[in-house]
Amino acid sequence: MSQRYKVFFNDCLLSISSPADAICGVCKEIISKPDRTNVAELISMFETSGVYNYCVCCENPEAFFSVFASFYTIIEAAGGIVRHPSGKYLFIKRFGKWDLPKGKIEMGESPAMAALREVNEECGIGNLNLLNELPSTYHTYKLEGTRVLKKTWWFAMDYVGEFNTKPQLEEGISEATWLVPSQFDMVLENSYRSIAELIGDVSWNSADPASD
């Protein structure tokens, strides 16, 4: 199976995949060979039109994404989906929206190391056990006129300990709390689309250390 990509422009989603592996089910555009001209036109459309879903299919999604990424300054971040043996999961509320703990990767860190550090710093919990890597997310924004593409690496983790958390207030985090899957609808009603898509993509049982 070839690589598939989901890139978010605010709440707009650009899906990039092969025709046989289309993420959205229906390709709105088929590109046989990506070049900078047609990729630039696609980027411009997303920045101005507000299209909610757009699916591009090409025989080599990796090549298309490489051209796409060349228009951006790349920033990498990492975060975690943390499960407690009780079946609860760790969420944060940052600037009034539900989110998952994550942050920028520092110099010399691997994505996994950064994910563990960020969960510890943003939620005040340690002794985390790294399980497996989850699908990465991508989103774009402009910073002082410069296009930025942020890749966030995600990891499944487990935590055996008290439910006590300490939200990192200086990072705009007002809550760090444990929720059961039946409460996820509350999260989805007030979160970012990239987080909602990640929650929808993850098989919560298979990512869990205590699903037996």
Secondary structure, DSSP 8 states (H G I E B T S, - for coil): ----EEEEETTEEEEEE-GGG-SSSS-SEE-SS--HHHHHHHHHHHHHH--SEEEEE-S-HHHHHHHHHTTSEEEEEEEEEEE-TTS-EEEEEETTEEE--EEE--TT--HHHHHHHHHHHHH----EEEEEEEEEEEEEEEETTEEEEEEEEEEEEEE-S-S-----GGGTEEEEEEE-GGGHHHHHTTB-HHHHHHHHHS-TTTT-TT--
